[in-house]
Amino acid sequence: MAREMIIVLDFGGQYNQLIARRVRECNVYCEVHPYTMSLDKIKEMNPKGIIFTGGPNSVYGDDSPRCSKEIFEMGIPILGICYGSQLMSYMLGGSVKTAPVSEYGKTEVDVDTTSKLFKGVTAKTICWMSHTDYIEKAPDNFKIVGHTPVCPVAAMENEAANLYAVQFHPEVMHTQEGIKMLSNFVYDICKCSGDWKMDSFVETTIQQIREKVGSGKVLCALSGGVDSSVAAVLLAKAVGKQLTCVFVDHGLLRKNEGDEVEAVFGPDGPYDLNFIRVNAQERFYGKLAGVTEPEQKRKIIGEEFIRVFEEEAKKIGAVDYLVQGTIYPDVIESGLGKSAVIKSHHNVGGLPDCVDFKEIIEPLRLLFKDEVRKAGLELGIPEYLVYRQPFPGPGLGIRIVGEVTAEKVKIVQDADYIYREEIAKAGLDKGLGQYFAALTNMRSVGVMGDERTYDYAVALRAVTTSDFMTAEAADIPYEVLQRVMTRVINEVKGVNRVMYDLTSKPPGTIEFE
């Protein structure tokens, strides 16, 4: 039986991936696609419902993103959000104008609780508004089911045509009953049964991989991190000995991590994998010599990864597929689709133009980090592996500001090891999304043992996050930071200053460079 699906059509808003995430939290599978997706492709995917996202444009602008009007005649339930609601109104004969009073932030909305969309929602509910335009007049045959003192059409519906629209954002947590509204849409309006759970994702993905690969050979890019580890075990269950995992130790891993990865996935580990470790430290250091620009470092590391894999593939002979642990935030940050490029990930935007494989398989591409962890547990991977600290593909290359050298790598490895050890001793590790030490390119004067020093500053980073799309700096107790500072300065040669990074994401990224 085909899997139930909701399609999110992306009109350029900032919360588009979050909408998909919220729908999936309702146990209904959801994908984001550009608004330019053809009607034929939509029919082929046979979604149970469609959601129009928000966006920065005005619907009456000449270059505003619009879909075909025929989409409203397909009989598929549609929910328009913010720009999506205005688009629905504008295309179906309503009136959209610049609002006399813009609304931003938490707003009390009066809703009609007899509407299917607002079943079980309180009549006055707090929602998150963010708009300068508004629907002045709803189209014919639409009923207004939500309003505020300055927004006459905060929600509208044409129940007979299964068309619904809200001016606010139900997907963000600031909309107090937003999840209930989205659940009403997917269950009561789209008539979904909620057949998507992580076990069904794992089962379906394994079957899809078997069908795609057939008798072909597969090479898996194994970094030892959460994402590539889950991808490796997923592929092993799908194709067994047709899979070879190549672990490239590029000399940019955390302290002792190369040996730890080999202990888990190597011949003495618990998994029945073909495992190859390539020690390529000097090769990577040579390529990075003199390079200081972070995006260039990412590109160099990404291309060198692929070249190493190609060389190993030639030794194995006739490898058809390359598998990578790309996840959803990687795709978004790398600027695929409508998003701006934030940074290239070596397994997405960092790929060279020419890759010597028939196809790249990315089984986790549509999952958020916490969904990847759930998949890992479903696959039987031990918790200590599933919940280990995330680690970027470019490794310490992007935790060292400026040129990468073997000396700097050792400094950041040792400082990071101390930091992680003290965080674990304090019992803080389980509550943090990610934490690490980075090496700045700042050197400053200090005094140690009554002598002048001129050494590097280490920056400590720790964030709390659920999906790695946004993050807040963690509130680490001062006494823990004090212990880390003392140990780093006393035990790590070349460091005389320690700082803590308080930046959230956005405006920063989780990684340091």
C-alpha positions as CSV (number, residue, x, y, z in Angstrom):
1,M,0.0,0.0,0.0
2,A,1.3,3.5,-0.9
3,R,2.5,5.7,2.0
4,E,0.2,8.6,3.0
5,M,1.9,11.9,2.2
6,I,1.4,15.6,2.8
7,I,3.2,17.9,0.4
8,V,4.5,21.3,1.5
9,L,4.9,23.8,-1.4
10,D,7.7,26.2,-0.6
11,F,7.1,29.9,-1.4
12,G,10.3,31.1,0.3
13,G,9.3,31.4,3.9
14,Q,11.6,30.8,6.9
15,Y,9.5,28.1,8.6
16,N,9.0,25.8,5.6
17,Q,11.0,22.8,6.9
18,L,9.4,23.3,10.3
19,I,6.0,22.8,8.8
20,A,7.1,19.4,7.4
21,R,8.6,18.5,10.8
22,R,5.3,19.3,12.6
23,V,3.3,17.2,10.2
24,R,5.7,14.3,10.7
25,E,5.2,14.7,14.4
26,C,1.6,13.9,13.7
27,N,2.8,10.5,12.3
28,V,2.1,11.6,8.7
29,Y,4.9,11.6,6.2
30,C,5.7,15.0,4.7
31,E,8.0,16.5,2.1
32,V,8.9,20.0,1.1
33,H,8.9,20.8,-2.7
34,P,9.3,24.1,-4.6
35,Y,6.1,25.9,-5.6
36,T,7.0,25.4,-9.2
37,M,6.3,21.7,-8.9
38,S,4.1,20.6,-11.8
39,L,0.5,19.5,-11.4
40,D,1.4,16.2,-13.1
41,K,4.1,15.5,-10.6
42,I,1.8,16.4,-7.7
43,K,-0.8,13.9,-9.2
44,E,1.9,11.3,-9.5
45,M,2.8,11.7,-5.8
46,N,-0.9,11.4,-4.9
47,P,-0.7,13.5,-1.7
48,K,-3.5,13.4,0.9
49,G,-3.1,17.2,1.3
50,I,-1.1,20.2,0.3
51,I,0.2,23.1,2.5
52,F,1.3,26.4,1.1
53,T,4.0,28.1,3.1
54,G,4.7,31.6,4.0
55,G,7.0,33.8,2.1
56,P,8.5,37.4,1.9
57,N,6.7,38.6,-1.2
58,S,3.5,40.4,-1.8
59,V,1.0,38.3,-3.8
60,Y,0.1,41.3,-6.0
61,G,3.7,41.9,-7.1
62,D,4.7,41.2,-10.7
63,D,7.4,38.8,-9.8
64,S,5.6,37.1,-6.9
65,P,5.8,33.3,-6.7
66,R,2.5,31.7,-7.8
67,C,1.3,28.3,-8.6
68,S,-1.3,27.2,-11.2
69,K,-4.9,28.1,-10.4
70,E,-5.8,24.5,-11.4
71,I,-4.3,23.2,-8.1
72,F,-7.4,24.4,-6.3
73,E,-9.6,22.2,-8.6
74,M,-7.7,18.9,-8.0
75,G,-9.9,18.0,-5.0
76,I,-6.9,17.7,-2.7
77,P,-7.3,19.6,0.6
78,I,-5.1,22.7,0.8
79,L,-4.0,24.7,3.8
80,G,-2.5,28.1,3.1
81,I,-0.2,29.7,5.7
82,C,0.6,33.4,5.8
83,Y,1.7,34.2,2.2
84,G,0.0,30.9,1.3
85,S,-3.3,32.2,2.7
86,Q,-3.0,35.5,0.8
87,L,-2.1,33.7,-2.4
88,M,-5.2,31.5,-2.1
89,S,-7.4,34.5,-1.5
90,Y,-5.8,36.5,-4.4
91,M,-6.0,33.8,-6.9
92,L,-9.6,32.9,-6.1
93,G,-11.0,36.4,-6.3
94,G,-10.4,37.9,-2.8
95,S,-8.7,41.1,-2.1
96,V,-5.2,41.4,-0.6
97,K,-3.7,44.7,0.4
98,T,-1.1,46.3,2.6
99,A,-2.4,46.1,6.1
100,P,-3.2,49.5,7.8
101,V,-1.5,47.9,10.9
102,S,1.1,45.2,10.6
103,E,1.1,42.4,13.1
104,Y,4.2,40.7,14.4
105,G,4.6,38.3,17.3
106,K,2.1,36.7,19.7
107,T,-1.4,37.8,18.9
108,E,-4.8,36.7,20.4
109,V,-7.0,35.4,17.5
110,D,-10.7,34.8,17.8
111,V,-11.5,31.5,16.0
112,D,-14.7,29.7,15.0
113,T,-14.5,26.4,16.9
114,T,-17.2,24.8,14.7
115,S,-14.6,24.8,11.9
116,K,-12.9,21.4,11.3
117,L,-9.5,23.3,11.5
118,F,-10.2,24.6,15.0
119,K,-11.9,21.6,16.5
120,G,-10.8,21.4,20.2
121,V,-9.1,24.8,20.0
122,T,-10.1,27.5,22.5
123,A,-12.2,30.3,21.0
124,K,-9.5,32.9,21.9
125,T,-6.1,31.4,21.1
126,I,-2.6,32.9,21.0
127,C,-1.0,32.7,17.5
128,W,2.2,33.9,16.0
129,M,1.6,36.7,13.4
130,S,4.2,38.0,10.9
131,H,2.7,40.0,8.1
132,T,2.5,43.4,6.5
133,D,-0.2,42.5,3.9
134,Y,-3.6,41.1,4.9
135,I,-6.7,39.6,3.3
136,E,-9.1,42.6,3.1
137,K,-11.9,40.5,1.6
138,A,-12.2,36.7,1.4
139,P,-13.1,35.1,-2.0
140,D,-16.7,34.2,-2.7
141,N,-17.9,30.9,-1.1
142,F,-15.3,31.3,1.7
143,K,-16.3,31.7,5.3
144,I,-14.2,33.8,7.8
145,V,-13.4,31.6,10.7
146,G,-10.8,33.7,12.5
147,H,-10.1,37.4,13.1
148,T,-8.2,39.9,15.2
149,P,-9.1,43.5,15.9
150,V,-6.8,44.6,12.9
151,C,-6.9,41.5,10.8
152,P,-10.5,40.8,9.4
153,V,-9.5,37.5,7.8
154,A,-7.1,35.7,10.2
155,A,-8.5,32.4,9.0
156,M,-11.0,31.4,6.3
157,E,-12.3,28.2,4.7
158,N,-14.3,26.8,1.8
159,E,-15.3,23.5,3.4
160,A,-17.0,22.2,0.3
161,A,-13.8,22.7,-1.7
162,N,-11.5,21.5,1.2
163,L,-9.6,24.9,1.1
164,Y,-8.4,26.4,4.3
165,A,-6.1,29.3,5.1
166,V,-4.6,31.0,8.2
167,Q,-2.8,34.3,8.3
168,F,-0.7,33.2,11.3
169,H,2.0,30.4,11.6
170,P,0.6,27.3,13.3
171,E,3.9,25.5,12.9
172,V,5.9,27.6,15.4
173,M,5.7,26.9,19.1
174,H,4.6,30.5,19.9
175,T,1.2,29.5,18.4
176,Q,0.0,27.7,21.5
177,E,-2.5,25.3,19.8
178,G,-0.8,25.2,16.4
179,I,0.0,21.5,16.6
180,K,-3.7,20.8,17.3
181,M,-4.6,22.8,14.2
182,L,-2.2,21.0,12.0
183,S,-3.3,17.7,13.4
184,N,-6.9,18.6,12.6
185,F,-5.9,19.4,9.0
186,V,-4.1,16.1,8.4
187,Y,-6.6,13.9,10.2
188,D,-10.0,15.5,10.0
189,I,-9.7,17.3,6.7
190,C,-7.1,15.2,4.7
191,K,-8.4,12.0,6.3
192,C,-4.9,10.6,7.1
193,S,-4.6,7.6,9.3
194,G,-1.2,8.4,10.6
195,D,0.7,5.5,9.1
196,W,4.2,7.0,9.2
197,K,6.4,6.1,12.2
198,M,10.1,5.6,12.3
199,D,9.8,1.8,12.1
200,S,7.9,2.2,8.8
201,F,10.5,4.6,7.5
202,V,13.3,2.1,8.3
203,E,11.4,-0.8,6.7
204,T,10.4,1.2,3.6
205,T,13.9,2.7,3.1
206,I,15.6,-0.7,3.4
207,Q,13.2,-2.1,0.7
208,Q,13.8,1.0,-1.5
209,I,17.6,0.6,-1.2
210,R,17.4,-3.1,-2.1
211,E,15.3,-2.3,-5.2
212,K,17.6,0.5,-6.3
213,V,20.9,-1.3,-5.7
214,G,20.0,-4.7,-7.0
215,S,23.2,-6.7,-7.3
216,G,25.4,-3.5,-7.4
217,K,28.3,-2.7,-5.1
218,V,28.0,0.1,-2.6
219,L,30.6,2.3,-0.9
220,C,29.6,4.1,2.3
221,A,31.3,7.2,3.5
222,L,31.7,6.4,7.2
223,S,32.9,9.2,9.5
224,G,31.8,7.5,12.7
225,G,29.4,10.3,13.5
226,V,25.7,9.7,14.2
227,D,24.4,10.3,10.7
228,S,26.9,8.2,8.7
229,S,26.7,5.5,11.4
230,V,23.0,5.2,11.0
231,A,23.3,5.3,7.2
232,A,25.9,2.5,7.4
233,V,23.8,0.2,9.5
234,L,20.7,0.9,7.3
235,L,22.7,0.0,4.2
236,A,24.2,-3.1,5.9
237,K,20.7,-4.4,6.7
238,A,19.6,-3.7,3.1
239,V,22.5,-5.1,1.0
240,G,24.8,-6.9,3.4
241,K,28.2,-7.7,2.0
242,Q,27.6,-5.7,-1.1
243,L,28.4,-2.8,1.1
244,T,32.0,-1.6,1.9
245,C,32.4,1.2,4.5
246,V,35.4,3.4,4.0
247,F,36.5,5.4,7.0
248,V,38.8,8.2,6.1
249,D,40.9,9.4,9.0
250,H,41.8,12.9,7.6
251,G,43.7,13.9,10.7
252,L,40.9,16.3,11.7
253,L,39.0,14.0,14.1
254,R,38.6,14.4,17.8
255,K,41.2,12.9,20.1
256,N,41.4,9.1,19.8
257,E,38.3,9.1,17.6
258,G,39.9,7.2,14.7
259,D,40.7,4.3,16.9
260,E,37.2,4.5,18.5
261,V,35.5,4.3,15.1
262,E,37.5,1.3,14.1
263,A,36.7,-0.4,17.4
264,V,33.0,-0.1,16.6
265,F,32.8,-0.7,12.9
266,G,36.0,-2.7,12.2
267,P,36.5,-6.4,12.1
268,D,36.2,-6.8,15.9
269,G,33.1,-4.7,16.2
270,P,29.5,-5.8,16.5
271,Y,28.5,-5.1,12.8
272,D,29.0,-7.4,9.9
273,L,30.5,-4.8,7.6
274,N,33.3,-4.7,5.1
275,F,35.5,-2.0,6.7
276,I,38.5,-0.1,5.4
277,R,40.4,2.6,7.3
278,V,42.4,5.0,5.2
279,N,44.9,7.1,7.1
280,A,45.2,10.2,5.0
281,Q,46.3,12.8,7.6
282,E,49.3,14.2,5.7
283,R,47.4,14.2,2.4
284,F,44.7,16.5,3.9
285,Y,47.1,18.7,5.8
286,G,49.0,19.2,2.5
287,K,45.8,20.2,0.6
288,L,44.8,22.7,3.4
289,A,48.3,24.3,3.7
290,G,47.9,28.1,3.4
291,V,44.1,28.0,3.2
292,T,42.3,30.3,5.6
293,E,38.8,30.9,4.1
294,P,36.3,28.5,5.7
295,E,34.2,27.8,2.7
296,Q,37.3,27.0,0.7
297,K,38.4,24.6,3.4
298,R,35.0,22.9,3.2
299,K,35.3,22.5,-0.5
300,I,38.8,21.1,-0.3
301,I,38.0,18.6,2.4
302,G,34.8,17.6,0.5
303,E,36.6,17.0,-2.8
304,E,39.5,15.2,-1.1
305,F,37.0,12.9,0.6
306,I,35.4,12.0,-2.7
307,R,38.8,11.4,-4.4
308,V,39.8,9.1,-1.6
309,F,36.6,7.2,-1.9
310,E,37.0,6.9,-5.7
311,E,40.5,5.5,-5.2
312,E,39.2,2.9,-2.7
313,A,36.4,2.1,-5.0
314,K,38.8,1.3,-7.8
315,K,40.6,-1.1,-5.5
316,I,37.4,-2.8,-4.7
317,G,36.3,-2.8,-8.3
318,A,33.1,-1.7,-10.1
319,V,31.4,0.2,-7.3
320,D,28.1,1.6,-8.5
321,Y,26.8,3.7,-5.5
322,L,28.2,6.0,-2.9
323,V,26.2,6.3,0.3
324,Q,26.3,9.4,2.6
325,G,24.7,10.4,5.8
326,T,23.3,13.7,4.6
327,I,20.4,15.0,6.7
328,Y,17.8,17.7,6.2
329,P,19.6,20.6,7.9
330,D,22.7,19.9,5.8
331,V,20.6,20.2,2.6
332,I,19.0,23.5,3.8
333,E,22.2,25.1,4.9
334,S,23.9,24.1,1.7
335,G,21.4,26.2,-0.2
336,L,19.7,23.5,-2.3
337,G,16.3,24.6,-3.6
338,K,15.3,28.1,-2.6
339,S,17.4,28.6,0.5
340,A,20.5,30.8,0.7
341,V,23.9,29.1,1.0
342,I,24.9,29.3,4.6
343,K,27.8,26.9,4.4
344,S,28.7,23.9,2.2
345,H,28.6,20.5,3.8
346,H,31.1,18.1,2.3
347,N,28.3,15.6,1.7
348,V,26.0,18.1,0.0
349,G,27.2,21.4,-1.5
350,G,30.8,20.5,-1.1
351,L,30.8,17.7,-3.7
352,P,33.0,18.3,-6.8
353,D,31.3,18.5,-10.2
354,C,32.6,15.2,-11.3
355,V,32.0,12.2,-9.1
356,D,33.0,8.7,-10.3
357,F,29.9,6.8,-9.2
358,K,26.6,6.0,-10.9
359,E,24.6,7.6,-8.2
360,I,24.8,8.9,-4.6
361,I,22.3,7.4,-2.1
362,E,21.4,9.6,0.8
363,P,18.8,7.6,2.8
364,L,18.5,10.1,5.7
365,R,18.2,13.2,3.5
366,L,14.7,14.2,4.6
367,L,15.3,13.6,8.3
368,F,16.1,16.0,11.1
369,K,18.8,15.0,13.6
370,D,16.4,13.7,16.3
371,E,14.6,11.6,13.7
372,V,18.0,10.2,12.7
373,R,18.5,9.2,16.3
374,K,15.1,7.5,16.4
375,A,16.0,5.6,13.2
376,G,19.2,4.5,14.8
377,L,17.4,3.1,17.9
378,E,14.9,1.4,15.6
379,L,17.9,-0.2,13.8
380,G,19.2,-1.6,17.1
381,I,22.2,0.7,17.3
382,P,23.3,1.1,21.0
383,E,22.2,4.3,22.7
384,Y,25.8,5.4,23.4
385,L,26.4,5.5,19.7
386,V,23.1,7.0,18.7
387,Y,23.4,9.9,21.2
388,R,27.1,10.6,20.7
389,Q,28.1,14.2,20.0
390,P,27.5,15.2,16.3
391,F,30.6,15.9,14.4
392,P,30.9,17.7,11.1
393,G,32.3,16.0,8.0
394,P,35.1,18.6,7.7
395,G,35.9,17.9,11.3
396,L,38.3,20.1,13.2
397,G,39.1,21.9,9.9
398,I,36.1,24.1,10.6
399,R,36.9,24.4,14.3
400,I,40.2,25.9,13.6
401,V,39.9,29.5,12.5
402,G,42.5,30.3,9.8
403,E,45.1,27.9,8.4
404,V,45.0,24.2,9.5
405,T,48.3,22.7,10.8
406,A,49.1,19.6,12.7
407,E,50.2,21.7,15.7
408,K,46.8,23.5,15.8
409,V,44.9,20.2,15.4
410,K,46.7,18.8,18.5
411,I,45.8,22.0,20.5
412,V,42.1,21.8,19.7
413,Q,42.0,18.0,20.1
414,D,43.4,18.3,23.6
415,A,41.3,21.3,24.6
416,D,38.1,19.6,23.3
417,Y,38.9,16.4,25.1
418,I,39.2,18.2,28.4
419,Y,36.0,20.2,27.8
420,R,34.0,17.1,26.9
421,E,35.4,15.2,29.9
422,E,34.4,18.0,32.3
423,I,30.9,18.4,30.8
424,A,30.4,14.6,31.3
425,K,31.7,14.7,34.9
426,A,29.2,17.5,35.6
427,G,26.3,15.4,34.2
428,L,25.5,18.0,31.6
429,D,26.2,16.0,28.4
430,K,22.8,14.4,28.0
431,G,21.0,17.8,28.0
432,L,23.2,19.5,25.4
433,G,22.6,19.4,21.6
434,Q,26.3,19.9,20.8
435,Y,29.4,21.1,22.6
436,F,33.0,21.4,21.6
437,A,36.2,23.5,21.8
438,A,37.4,25.5,18.8
439,L,40.7,27.3,18.2
440,T,40.6,31.0,17.3
441,N,43.2,32.7,15.2
442,M,43.7,35.3,18.0
443,R,46.9,35.3,19.9
444,S,47.4,37.5,22.9
445,V,49.9,38.3,25.6
446,G,49.6,36.4,28.9
447,V,51.8,35.6,31.9
448,M,52.5,32.1,33.1
449,G,55.2,31.3,35.7
450,D,56.2,35.0,35.8
451,E,57.1,34.8,32.1
452,R,55.4,36.5,29.2
453,T,53.4,34.3,26.8
454,Y,52.0,35.0,23.4
455,D,49.6,32.1,22.7
456,Y,46.2,31.2,21.2
457,A,42.7,31.7,22.6
458,V,40.4,28.7,22.7
459,A,36.6,29.2,22.4
460,L,34.2,26.9,24.1
461,R,30.8,26.3,22.4
462,A,27.7,24.5,23.8
463,V,24.1,24.7,22.5
464,T,20.7,23.4,23.2
465,T,18.6,22.3,20.2
466,S,16.1,19.7,19.2
467,D,16.4,19.8,15.4
468,F,19.7,21.7,14.7
469,M,17.8,24.3,12.6
470,T,17.9,26.7,15.5
471,A,19.9,26.7,18.7
472,E,20.5,28.6,21.9
473,A,23.8,28.9,23.8
474,A,23.7,26.6,26.8
475,D,23.8,28.0,30.3
476,I,26.9,26.1,31.5
477,P,27.5,26.6,35.3
478,Y,30.4,29.1,35.8
479,E,32.2,26.6,38.1
480,V,32.3,24.1,35.2
481,L,33.7,26.7,32.8
482,Q,36.2,27.7,35.4
483,R,37.5,24.1,35.7
484,V,37.7,23.7,32.0
485,M,39.6,27.0,31.7
486,T,42.1,26.0,34.4
487,R,42.8,22.6,32.9
488,V,43.1,23.8,29.3
489,I,45.6,26.5,30.2
490,N,47.6,24.2,32.4
491,E,47.5,21.1,30.3
492,V,47.4,22.3,26.6
493,K,50.6,23.8,25.3
494,G,50.1,26.9,23.2
495,V,46.9,28.3,24.9
496,N,46.8,31.1,27.4
497,R,43.1,32.3,27.1
498,V,39.7,30.5,27.1
499,M,36.4,32.1,26.1
500,Y,32.7,31.0,26.0
501,D,30.6,31.6,22.8
502,L,27.1,32.9,23.7
503,T,25.9,33.2,20.1
504,S,22.6,31.6,19.1
505,K,21.6,30.1,15.7
506,P,20.6,32.3,14.0
507,P,22.5,34.6,13.6
508,G,25.4,32.2,14.1
509,T,25.7,28.6,13.0
510,I,26.3,25.8,15.5
511,E,29.8,25.2,14.2
512,F,32.4,27.8,14.9
513,E,33.6,28.7,11.4
